[in-house]
Amino acid sequence: MASKSAVAVLLSIFLFVFLTTTAAHNITEILEAFDDFSSFNNLLNQTKLNNEINRRQTITVLAVADSAIGPFASLPADALKKALSVHVILDYYDTDKLSRLRNRSAIFTTLFQTTGLADDRMGFLNFTKKADGEMLFGSAVPGAPVVSHLVKVLATKPYNISVLQISAPIIPPGVENTGNVAPPPPPIAAAPKKAPAPSLNSPTVAPTSDVIAPTPVEEINGPAADAPIASPPSPVADAPTDAPMAGSDAPASAPTTDSESHSSARRVMVGASVGLIMGVIFLSAL
C-alpha cells in the first residue's frame, strides 16, 4: 500500500510540472490568431521583445492594430525597441481588474523601466478611467497626452498574460534621445604664445655697436677760450715702497718681483737655521 501511495504522489507531481510547463504563454502564437496584428507581431519578433514577454510569468501586452501602426515606422531601431517595451506592463490587467481600481488614475511600470535607460518617467504608463467608463493609456512623462483608449480584450490567461488592444501607439516624448551619451568634446590645443608688442611709451634702446659717441664741442665764446689747454695727466705707475724720494742722490732700486721676494725669504730662513744649529753646537761644547 505504501508503494502505491508513493507512486501516486510522484505521478501527481509529474502531472503538475507537465501542466505548468505546457501552460507557458507565447505572445507570437497569441497574435498570430489575429490577422490585423501581424505588423505588431513582427515588430516584437524583430526587436526580440517576444522572448522577454514569454519569459515573464505575469504580463500585460498593449497591442496596436496594423491600421494604427504608422508612428512606429518613423522611429530608428533603438528607439523602436524602447517604445515597444513601453507597451508591456509588468503585471496582469484585464478589463475586470482595471474597472475595480480604487482610483480613477494609476501609474503602471513597464518593461522599459527595467532596462535602466528610461529618463523622466519614460518607463511608466499613466492610466486614467473616465466617468463614462472609458479607459485611457498614455506616457507618464509630465505633459505627455493620455489619449490611447482601450478598444477590446484580445486574449487573457489569468493571471499570467493579458493582451489588450489600444487605439494608438504610446511614444514617450524624447525616447529617441534617452540613454544616448554624447561623446566628450575634443581637447582644445593651446595657442602659441606671441611676443609682446613694444609699448609706445617705452624707450627704444639701440644696439651698442651702433651707438656713436657724441663729439665734444668746444666753447667758442667765454673765458675758457683764451685759457691754455692743459695736457692730460700722465698715468702714475705703482712705485715700490722703498723708492727714493724726489731730489735724493741714491739710485732708484728696481721693483722687486714675487719670485725674488720668495728667494730672499728662503735665504733668511736658511741662514737663521744654520745660525741656530751652530749656537746649539757651541753651547753643547761648553
C-alpha positions as CSV (number, residue, x, y, z in Angstrom):
1,M,0.0,0.0,0.0
2,A,2.8,2.3,0.9
3,S,4.5,1.8,-2.5
4,K,1.2,2.5,-4.3
5,S,0.8,5.8,-2.4
6,A,4.3,6.9,-3.3
7,V,3.7,6.2,-6.9
8,A,0.5,8.2,-6.9
9,V,2.3,11.1,-5.3
10,L,5.1,11.0,-7.9
11,L,2.6,10.9,-10.7
12,S,0.7,13.9,-9.3
13,I,4.0,15.9,-9.1
14,F,4.9,14.9,-12.7
15,L,1.5,15.9,-13.9
16,F,1.6,19.2,-12.2
17,V,5.0,20.0,-13.6
18,F,3.9,19.0,-17.1
19,L,0.8,21.1,-17.0
20,T,2.8,24.1,-15.6
21,T,5.4,23.8,-18.3
22,T,3.0,23.4,-21.2
23,A,0.8,26.2,-19.9
24,A,3.6,28.8,-20.6
25,H,2.3,31.6,-22.9
26,N,3.7,32.5,-26.3
27,I,2.9,36.0,-27.4
28,T,3.8,35.2,-31.1
29,E,1.2,32.4,-31.2
30,I,-1.4,34.5,-29.5
31,L,-1.1,37.4,-32.0
32,E,-1.0,35.0,-35.0
33,A,-4.6,34.3,-34.4
34,F,-5.4,37.9,-35.4
35,D,-4.7,38.9,-39.0
36,D,-4.9,42.7,-38.3
37,F,-2.0,42.4,-35.7
38,S,0.6,40.8,-37.9
39,S,2.8,44.0,-38.2
40,F,2.8,44.5,-34.4
41,N,3.7,40.8,-34.0
42,N,6.6,41.2,-36.5
43,L,8.0,44.2,-34.6
44,L,8.0,42.2,-31.4
45,N,9.9,39.4,-33.1
46,Q,12.4,41.8,-34.8
47,T,13.3,43.5,-31.5
48,K,13.4,40.2,-29.6
49,L,10.9,41.5,-27.2
50,N,8.8,38.4,-27.7
51,N,11.4,36.3,-25.9
52,E,11.3,38.7,-22.9
53,I,7.5,38.6,-22.8
54,N,7.4,34.8,-23.0
55,R,9.9,34.6,-20.2
56,R,7.8,36.5,-17.7
57,Q,5.1,34.8,-15.7
58,T,2.8,37.8,-15.2
59,I,2.5,40.3,-18.0
60,T,0.1,42.6,-19.9
61,V,0.7,43.5,-23.6
62,L,-0.9,46.6,-25.2
63,A,-1.2,45.6,-28.9
64,V,-1.8,48.0,-31.8
65,A,-3.6,47.1,-34.9
66,D,-1.9,47.3,-38.3
67,S,-4.1,50.3,-39.3
68,A,-2.6,52.4,-36.5
69,I,1.0,51.1,-36.6
70,G,2.3,54.2,-38.5
71,P,4.0,56.1,-35.6
72,F,6.3,53.1,-35.0
73,A,7.6,53.2,-38.6
74,S,9.2,56.6,-38.2
75,L,11.4,55.5,-35.3
76,P,15.0,54.3,-35.6
77,A,15.7,50.7,-34.4
78,D,16.9,51.6,-30.9
79,A,14.1,54.0,-30.2
80,L,11.6,51.5,-31.7
81,K,12.5,48.8,-29.2
82,K,12.2,51.3,-26.3
83,A,8.8,52.4,-27.5
84,L,7.6,48.9,-27.9
85,S,8.8,47.9,-24.4
86,V,6.5,50.7,-23.0
87,H,3.6,48.6,-24.3
88,V,4.5,45.8,-21.9
89,I,3.2,46.2,-18.4
90,L,4.9,44.2,-15.6
91,D,1.6,42.9,-14.1
92,Y,-1.6,41.2,-15.1
93,Y,-4.5,43.6,-16.0
94,D,-7.8,42.7,-17.7
95,T,-10.9,44.8,-18.0
96,D,-12.3,43.5,-14.8
97,K,-9.2,44.3,-12.8
98,L,-8.9,47.8,-14.4
99,S,-12.5,48.6,-13.6
100,R,-12.1,47.6,-10.0
101,L,-9.2,50.0,-9.4
102,R,-10.0,52.3,-6.4
103,N,-8.6,55.5,-8.0
104,R,-9.6,56.8,-11.4
105,S,-5.9,57.1,-12.4
106,A,-2.9,54.8,-11.8
107,I,0.8,54.5,-12.8
108,F,1.9,51.2,-14.3
109,T,5.5,50.0,-14.5
110,T,6.6,48.8,-18.0
111,L,9.4,46.7,-19.4
112,F,11.3,49.8,-20.5
113,Q,11.8,50.8,-16.9
114,T,13.9,47.6,-16.2
115,T,16.4,48.5,-18.9
116,G,17.9,51.4,-16.9
117,L,17.6,53.6,-20.0
118,A,14.4,55.3,-19.1
119,D,14.6,59.0,-18.2
120,D,12.0,61.4,-16.8
121,R,9.4,58.7,-16.0
122,M,9.5,57.3,-19.6
123,G,9.4,53.8,-18.2
124,F,5.9,54.3,-16.7
125,L,2.4,54.4,-18.1
126,N,-0.4,56.7,-17.0
127,F,-3.8,55.1,-16.8
128,T,-7.0,57.1,-16.5
129,K,-10.6,55.9,-16.1
130,K,-13.1,58.5,-17.1
131,A,-16.6,58.9,-15.6
132,D,-18.3,57.3,-18.6
133,G,-16.2,54.2,-18.2
134,E,-13.7,54.9,-21.0
135,M,-10.1,53.7,-20.2
136,L,-7.2,55.7,-21.5
137,F,-3.4,55.0,-21.6
138,G,-0.5,57.4,-22.1
139,S,3.1,58.0,-21.2
140,A,3.8,59.1,-17.6
141,V,6.2,61.8,-18.8
142,P,5.0,65.1,-17.5
143,G,2.9,66.9,-20.2
144,A,2.5,63.8,-22.4
145,P,-1.0,63.2,-23.7
146,V,-3.2,60.4,-22.4
147,V,-5.3,59.6,-25.5
148,S,-4.8,56.0,-26.4
149,H,-8.1,54.3,-25.3
150,L,-8.8,50.6,-24.6
151,V,-10.5,49.0,-27.6
152,K,-11.0,45.4,-26.6
153,V,-9.5,42.3,-25.0
154,L,-7.7,40.1,-27.4
155,A,-6.7,37.2,-25.1
156,T,-6.3,36.6,-21.4
157,K,-4.9,33.8,-19.3
158,P,-5.4,34.7,-15.6
159,Y,-3.1,35.5,-14.1
160,N,-0.2,35.1,-16.5
161,I,-0.8,37.1,-19.6
162,S,-3.4,39.6,-20.8
163,V,-3.3,41.1,-24.4
164,L,-5.4,44.3,-24.8
165,Q,-5.9,46.3,-27.9
166,I,-5.4,50.1,-27.7
167,S,-6.3,52.7,-30.3
168,A,-2.8,54.2,-30.9
169,P,0.9,53.7,-30.1
170,I,2.3,55.3,-27.0
171,I,5.5,57.1,-27.9
172,P,7.2,58.8,-24.8
173,P,8.4,62.3,-25.7
174,G,12.2,62.3,-26.3
175,V,12.5,58.5,-26.4
176,E,14.8,58.8,-29.4
177,N,17.5,60.6,-27.3
178,T,17.2,58.8,-24.0
179,G,20.1,56.6,-22.9
180,N,22.4,58.1,-25.6
181,V,25.6,59.6,-24.2
182,A,27.2,62.4,-26.2
183,P,31.0,61.9,-26.9
184,P,33.3,64.3,-25.0
185,P,34.4,67.3,-26.9
186,P,38.0,67.1,-28.4
187,P,40.7,68.8,-26.4
188,I,41.5,72.4,-27.4
189,A,45.1,72.9,-28.4
190,A,46.9,75.7,-26.6
191,A,47.6,78.7,-28.9
192,P,51.3,79.6,-29.3
193,K,52.4,82.5,-27.2
194,K,53.1,85.7,-29.1
195,A,55.9,88.1,-28.3
196,P,54.5,91.2,-26.6
197,A,54.2,94.2,-28.8
198,P,56.6,97.0,-28.0
199,S,54.9,99.8,-26.0
200,L,54.7,103.2,-27.5
201,N,55.8,104.8,-24.2
202,S,58.9,102.6,-23.6
203,P,62.2,104.0,-25.0
204,T,63.8,102.1,-27.8
205,V,67.4,101.1,-27.0
206,A,69.7,100.9,-29.9
207,P,72.4,98.2,-30.1
208,T,75.8,99.2,-28.5
209,S,77.6,98.6,-31.8
210,D,75.5,101.2,-33.5
211,V,75.9,103.9,-30.8
212,I,78.1,106.8,-31.9
213,A,79.8,108.8,-29.1
214,P,79.0,112.4,-29.3
215,T,81.9,114.7,-30.3
216,P,82.7,117.3,-27.6
217,V,82.0,120.8,-28.8
218,E,84.5,123.4,-27.6
219,E,83.1,126.6,-26.1
220,I,83.9,129.3,-28.5
221,N,82.7,132.3,-26.6
222,G,83.7,132.7,-22.9
223,P,86.7,132.9,-20.7
224,A,87.8,129.4,-21.4
225,A,88.5,130.2,-25.0
226,D,91.7,132.3,-24.1
227,A,93.0,129.8,-21.5
228,P,95.7,127.4,-22.5
229,I,94.7,123.9,-22.9
230,A,96.1,121.7,-20.1
231,S,97.7,118.5,-21.1
232,P,96.2,115.4,-19.6
233,P,98.0,114.0,-16.6
234,S,100.3,111.1,-17.2
235,P,99.4,107.8,-15.6
236,V,101.3,107.2,-12.4
237,A,102.8,103.7,-12.1
238,D,102.6,101.9,-8.8
239,A,106.0,102.8,-7.3
240,P,107.6,100.4,-4.8
241,T,107.5,101.5,-1.1
242,D,111.3,101.7,-1.0
243,A,111.7,104.1,-3.9
244,P,113.8,107.1,-3.1
245,M,112.2,110.4,-2.6
246,A,112.5,113.1,-5.3
247,G,115.8,115.1,-5.1
248,S,117.6,112.2,-3.4
249,D,121.1,111.2,-4.7
250,A,120.5,107.5,-4.0
251,P,119.9,105.4,-7.1
252,A,116.5,104.2,-7.6
253,S,116.1,100.5,-6.9
254,A,114.3,98.2,-9.3
255,P,110.9,96.9,-8.2
256,T,111.1,93.5,-6.5
257,T,109.1,90.7,-8.1
258,D,107.3,88.0,-6.2
259,S,109.9,85.3,-7.1
260,E,112.7,87.4,-5.8
261,S,110.8,88.1,-2.5
262,H,110.3,84.3,-2.0
263,S,114.1,83.7,-2.7
264,S,115.1,86.3,-0.1
265,A,112.8,84.8,2.4
266,R,114.2,81.3,1.9
267,R,117.8,82.6,2.3
268,V,116.8,84.3,5.5
269,M,115.3,81.1,6.9
270,V,118.3,79.0,5.9
271,G,120.7,81.5,7.5
272,A,118.6,81.5,10.7
273,S,118.6,77.7,10.8
274,V,122.3,77.5,10.3
275,G,122.9,80.0,13.0
276,L,120.7,78.2,15.4
277,I,122.5,74.9,14.8
278,M,125.9,76.5,15.3
279,G,124.6,78.1,18.5
280,V,123.4,74.7,19.8
281,I,126.8,73.1,19.0
282,F,128.6,75.9,20.7
283,L,126.6,75.6,23.8
284,S,127.0,71.9,24.0
285,A,130.7,72.2,23.6
286,L,130.8,74.3,26.8
